Amino acid sequence: MARANIRQIEAFNAVMQAGSVTQAADALFISQPAVTKLVQAFEKSCGFKLFQRSQGRLVPTPEARRLFAETYTFMTGVSRIENTALAIKNSQQGDLTVVAFPALSMRLMPWCAARYLSDKPDVRFSVLTRNSNDVPNSMISHAADFGLSLLPTRESTIVCQPFRRIFMVCALPSGHPLTEEVAITPHQLEREEIVCLGRDDQSRMVVEEAFARFGIKVGGRYEVQMADAACMLVAEGAGIAIVPSIASVGWEGHEGIVFRPLSVPVTMDVWLYTPTWDQPPALARMFLQEIDAGISEVEARLMKDAGDAPQFSAAGLA
């Protein structure tokens, strides 16, 4: 006995629901002979009569009615599969898990996720916050679709490639004299109380190396582990902090803190981790584009606030 195919079952269902071959053909956008042929093939595969003619009409047999209860459920399941496949293809459904260093995962990434997923109610999103040194572990354990770190890795199971470059900015207490400047020079910070990030933080190392070229030592009585904590201390008037540009997200309009670029661009490279065994799903790839656009938006706003200072052209920060 030949096995029935989905097209035959679809034709049988259409006739059962429409009550005639003519209306079934219209519903399926095919010819009446094509419907008849499909139904006959399905009937043959079943091994029993499905319809009888009575006064010029097709009348389902009792066996056909019992069978229809199953084929209707089957085709409903097929429709769900097709809809799910389309939703996945269009990045409207699925799970998205990412891992990133704190300055990115605490503020900018949730901000980007809220915008990206606003029209995707069937997407479940998770973000893991890890120090850059620990991001590879999350990728090795298959805990995330992709990772973003301030450090490259040579792990054999991870494809590591440059993602983009971000620059450091100066966080100042509102009312501080330096808020009148469009860009802050290293020498203007020489006698200021600097709120520092931890010594194992990559951004701390970048800032120290940059300021050392001007003979300036970065340090103060406050040391915190995350840029967000540094910004809170600044907002409370405890000092000035040098933080990644992305740490400014969410502080816009806050009465206690103002962000200004540095006159000498100090930048950090962000590295993208993906698994060697497979590329990230379309949902993840599109979210990466959203993150990249979000960073560009934040930095463009900071440069605009800096006025027309020539050293802060987009090309100079690339």
NORPE-V366120 format. One record per backbone hydrogen bond with DSSP energy under -0.5 kcal/mol. NH is the residue of the N-H (numbers start at 1). CO is the residue of the C=O. E is the energy in kcal/mol with one decimal. If there is no record, write none. Layout:
nh=NH co=CO e=E
nh=NH co=CO e=E
This chain:
nh=9 co=5 e=-2.0
nh=10 co=6 e=-2.7
nh=11 co=7 e=-2.0
nh=12 co=8 e=-2.4
nh=13 co=9 e=-2.7
nh=14 co=10 e=-2.1
nh=15 co=11 e=-2.1
nh=16 co=12 e=-2.4
nh=17 co=13 e=-2.4
nh=18 co=14 e=-2.8
nh=19 co=15 e=-2.7
nh=24 co=20 e=-1.8
nh=25 co=21 e=-2.7
nh=26 co=22 e=-1.9
nh=27 co=23 e=-2.1
nh=28 co=24 e=-2.0
nh=29 co=25 e=-1.0
nh=30 co=25 e=-1.9
nh=35 co=31 e=-1.8
nh=36 co=32 e=-2.6
nh=37 co=33 e=-2.5
nh=38 co=34 e=-2.1
nh=39 co=35 e=-2.6
nh=40 co=36 e=-2.5
nh=41 co=37 e=-2.1
nh=42 co=38 e=-2.2
nh=43 co=39 e=-2.7
nh=44 co=40 e=-2.2
nh=45 co=41 e=-2.0
nh=46 co=42 e=-1.8
nh=47 co=43 e=-2.0
nh=48 co=43 e=-0.9
nh=52 co=59 e=-2.4
nh=54 co=57 e=-2.9
nh=57 co=54 e=-1.4
nh=59 co=52 e=-3.5
nh=61 co=50 e=-2.5
nh=65 co=61 e=-2.0
nh=66 co=62 e=-2.0
nh=67 co=63 e=-2.4
nh=68 co=64 e=-2.5
nh=69 co=65 e=-1.2
nh=70 co=66 e=-0.7
nh=70 co=67 e=-0.9
nh=71 co=67 e=-2.6
nh=72 co=68 e=-2.7
nh=73 co=69 e=-0.9
nh=74 co=70 e=-2.5
nh=75 co=71 e=-2.7
nh=76 co=72 e=-2.0
nh=77 co=73 e=-2.0
nh=78 co=74 e=-2.1
nh=79 co=75 e=-2.3
nh=80 co=76 e=-2.0
nh=81 co=77 e=-2.3
nh=82 co=78 e=-2.5
nh=83 co=79 e=-2.7
nh=84 co=80 e=-2.6
nh=85 co=81 e=-2.7
nh=86 co=82 e=-2.2
nh=87 co=83 e=-2.3
nh=88 co=84 e=-2.6
nh=89 co=85 e=-2.6
nh=90 co=86 e=-2.4
nh=91 co=88 e=-1.5
nh=92 co=87 e=-4.0
nh=93 co=87 e=-0.8
nh=94 co=122 e=-1.4
nh=96 co=124 e=-3.0
nh=98 co=126 e=-2.2
nh=99 co=146 e=-1.7
nh=100 co=128 e=-2.3
nh=101 co=148 e=-1.0
nh=104 co=101 e=-1.5
nh=105 co=101 e=-2.4
nh=106 co=102 e=-2.5
nh=108 co=103 e=-0.6
nh=109 co=104 e=-2.8
nh=111 co=107 e=-2.1
nh=112 co=108 e=-2.7
nh=113 co=109 e=-2.8
nh=114 co=110 e=-2.5
nh=115 co=111 e=-1.4
nh=116 co=112 e=-2.9
nh=117 co=113 e=-2.8
nh=118 co=115 e=-0.8
nh=120 co=117 e=-1.9
nh=122 co=92 e=-0.6
nh=123 co=120 e=-1.8
nh=124 co=94 e=-2.5
nh=124 co=122 e=-0.5
nh=126 co=96 e=-2.6
nh=128 co=98 e=-2.9
nh=130 co=100 e=-2.2
nh=130 co=128 e=-0.6
nh=134 co=131 e=-1.7
nh=135 co=131 e=-1.0
nh=135 co=132 e=-0.6
nh=136 co=132 e=-0.5
nh=137 co=134 e=-0.5
nh=138 co=134 e=-1.1
nh=138 co=135 e=-0.5
nh=139 co=135 e=-1.3
nh=140 co=136 e=-2.7
nh=141 co=137 e=-1.9
nh=142 co=139 e=-1.5
nh=143 co=138 e=-2.7
nh=144 co=138 e=-0.6
nh=145 co=97 e=-3.5
nh=146 co=97 e=-0.8
nh=147 co=273 e=-2.2
nh=148 co=99 e=-2.0
nh=149 co=271 e=-2.3
nh=158 co=155 e=-1.6
nh=159 co=274 e=-3.7
nh=160 co=158 e=-0.7
nh=161 co=272 e=-2.0
nh=163 co=270 e=-3.1
nh=164 co=270 e=-1.1
nh=166 co=268 e=-2.7
nh=168 co=266 e=-3.1
nh=169 co=243 e=-3.4
nh=170 co=260 e=-3.6
nh=171 co=169 e=-0.6
nh=171 co=241 e=-3.5
nh=172 co=170 e=-0.6
nh=172 co=258 e=-3.5
nh=174 co=256 e=-1.5
nh=176 co=173 e=-2.1
nh=179 co=176 e=-2.2
nh=180 co=177 e=-1.5
nh=181 co=178 e=-1.6
nh=184 co=261 e=-2.8
nh=188 co=185 e=-0.7
nh=189 co=185 e=-0.5
nh=189 co=186 e=-1.4
nh=190 co=187 e=-1.0
nh=192 co=189 e=-1.4
nh=194 co=192 e=-0.7
nh=194 co=219 e=-0.7
nh=195 co=193 e=-0.5
nh=195 co=240 e=-3.6
nh=196 co=194 e=-0.7
nh=196 co=222 e=-2.4
nh=198 co=224 e=-1.5
nh=201 co=198 e=-1.8
nh=205 co=201 e=-1.6
nh=206 co=202 e=-2.0
nh=207 co=203 e=-2.4
nh=208 co=204 e=-2.5
nh=209 co=205 e=-2.3
nh=210 co=206 e=-2.1
nh=211 co=207 e=-2.7
nh=212 co=208 e=-2.1
nh=213 co=209 e=-0.9
nh=213 co=210 e=-0.5
nh=214 co=211 e=-1.6
nh=215 co=212 e=-1.7
nh=216 co=211 e=-2.2
nh=218 co=216 e=-0.5
nh=224 co=196 e=-2.7
nh=230 co=226 e=-1.7
nh=231 co=227 e=-2.4
nh=232 co=228 e=-1.7
nh=233 co=229 e=-1.9
nh=234 co=230 e=-2.2
nh=235 co=231 e=-2.6
nh=236 co=232 e=-1.3
nh=237 co=234 e=-2.2
nh=238 co=233 e=-2.7
nh=240 co=193 e=-3.0
nh=241 co=171 e=-1.9
nh=242 co=195 e=-0.6
nh=243 co=169 e=-2.3
nh=243 co=241 e=-0.6
nh=245 co=167 e=-2.5
nh=247 co=244 e=-2.0
nh=248 co=245 e=-1.9
nh=249 co=246 e=-1.2
nh=251 co=248 e=-1.8
nh=254 co=251 e=-2.5
nh=257 co=254 e=-0.9
nh=258 co=172 e=-2.8
nh=260 co=170 e=-2.7
nh=261 co=182 e=-0.6
nh=262 co=168 e=-0.7
nh=263 co=184 e=-3.2
nh=265 co=263 e=-0.6
nh=267 co=265 e=-0.5
nh=268 co=166 e=-3.0
nh=270 co=164 e=-3.1
nh=271 co=149 e=-3.8
nh=272 co=161 e=-3.3
nh=273 co=147 e=-3.2
nh=274 co=159 e=-2.0
nh=276 co=157 e=-1.9
nh=278 co=275 e=-0.6
nh=284 co=281 e=-0.6
nh=285 co=281 e=-2.3
nh=286 co=282 e=-2.6
nh=287 co=283 e=-1.5
nh=288 co=284 e=-2.1
nh=289 co=285 e=-1.4
nh=290 co=286 e=-1.6
nh=291 co=287 e=-2.3
nh=292 co=288 e=-2.5
nh=293 co=289 e=-2.4
nh=294 co=290 e=-2.3
nh=295 co=291 e=-2.5
nh=296 co=292 e=-2.1
nh=297 co=293 e=-2.2
nh=298 co=294 e=-2.3
nh=299 co=295 e=-2.6
nh=300 co=296 e=-2.4
nh=301 co=297 e=-1.9
nh=302 co=298 e=-2.0
nh=303 co=299 e=-2.3
nh=304 co=300 e=-2.2
nh=305 co=301 e=-2.1
nh=306 co=302 e=-1.0
nh=307 co=304 e=-1.5
nh=309 co=306 e=-0.6
nh=312 co=309 e=-2.0
nh=313 co=310 e=-1.2
nh=317 co=313 e=-0.8
nh=317 co=314 e=-0.8
nh=318 co=314 e=-0.6
nh=318 co=315 e=-0.9
